[in-house]
Amino acid sequence: MEEIEITSLIPQRPPFVMVDKVKSCDETDAVTEFLIREDNIFLDDGRLSPAGMIENMAQACAARMGCVNLLKNESVKIGYIGDIRNLTIIRQARLGEVVSTHVHIILDVLDMTLASVTTKVGEETIAEARIKIALTNMESTN
């Protein structure tokens, strides 16, 4: 998975890409990594803004779906956030840190997916949320 170019899995393009690589992926779980760099558009006073934290979580979900599509030899589908619940940002990621975002699928019915998402730095949990994603029939133009 780590050799797959991340932009082949998600619709975002630089400078809006908030995931560097997929560490692991299957039908129900995925783990992504992202290095917080100085040129990040969501960096505010050396910390990733709450919007950047949420965007990383959403793109981790998108990367998981892209991986699943590739594993099934299907084209990568585009998803949209339908809902975010129980968002807790314990602390913002800092410049130079690598965040690891864990996506666990709770429910996948028709074109709706409910995921539990946890962002960590090392073993420290820094953010959590439940994200509902609506898939479209549109395909990514990667």
N, C-alpha and C positions, 0 to 999 in steps of 0.2 A: 504493500500500500504506500509506503513512504516514497517510492519512486514515481508515483503518479503525480503529474502536474496538477496542483490544487485548482487552477482555473479551468481544468477540464471537468471538475466536479461541482462547481458553484457558478452562478451567473455573474457575480461581482468581479470587477476589474480594478487594478491598482488606480488610485491609492486607497480604494475602499475594501481591499481584501484583508480580512481579519483572522485568517487561518493560514498557517504555513504548510502543515502536512497532516495527513491522517496516519496515526500510529497503529490503529486497529479498527476493524469494521466487520460487522455481520448483520444479520436480519434485525437484531434487537439492541445491539450496543455498538458504540463507536467512541474512540478517543482521538482528539485532535490536539495539536500543539501550535502555539503562537508566541513568538518573541516580541515583546513590547519595545519597539524601536523609536529613536528620537524623531523620525519623520512621520510618525503615526498621526493621522488627522484628528484622532480622538484624544491625543495626549494633552493634558492640561496640568501645568506645574509639576511635571514629572510623574503624573498618574494617569491611568486610562480612565476617561470619564465614564459615568454610569451608562451613557448611550453606547460607548465603545464596548463596555462589558456585555451589554445586551446584544449588540451586533455580533460579537464573537460567539455568543451562545447560539444565536440564530444561524450563523454561518456554519457552526459545527453541526447543527441539525441538517443543513443543506448538504454539507460534505458527506454525512452519513447516507442521505438519500441518494446522492450521486454515486457513491460506492456501491450501494445495493443495486442501483440500476445497472452499473457496469458488471457486477457479478452475475446478474441475470441476462447479460447481453442485450439490455434495453437502452434506449437513449435516455440521457439525463433529463429529468423533468424539473420544472420550476415550481417552487412552493412559496406560499405567502404566510406570514404570521397571522393567525386568526385570533390569538389570545395569549397573553402572558399572565400567569397567576403565581402567587406565593413567591414573588421575586424578593430575594434577600441578598443585598450586597454587604458582606461583612467588612470587606475592605477593598479598595481599588487596587488593581495590579499596578506595579511600578515600572518605570523605565528600566530596561535590561532584564526584567523577569520573563521567564517562560511560563505561560499559563497552559495548563492541560485541561481540556474541556471534555467531560464525559457525558455522553448522550445515552439514555436508556429509554427504549420505547415501552410505554405503558399500554397503549392501545393503538391499533392500526386498522381502521375500518373504512372501506371504500376509499374516498380521497381525503380523509382526515387522519392525522397522526397526532397523538398526545405523547409528549416526551418529558421525562424528568432530566434536567440538565444541571450538572455540577461543575464549577470551575475551581481549579486548584492551582496553587504554586507549591510544588513539591507535594508534601502530604497535607498541607494546610488548605482547607476549604475556604475560598474567598467569596463565592457567590453560588446561589441556587435559584432555580425557577422551574415552573412547569410551563411548557410552550406547546400550543396547539398550532399545527401547520395544515393549511389547505393546499393540496396539490392541484395543479392545473393539467390540462391535456397538452399544454404548450411544451415544447422541448427547448432546452437551452441551445443557443447557437454556437456552442464552443467548437 
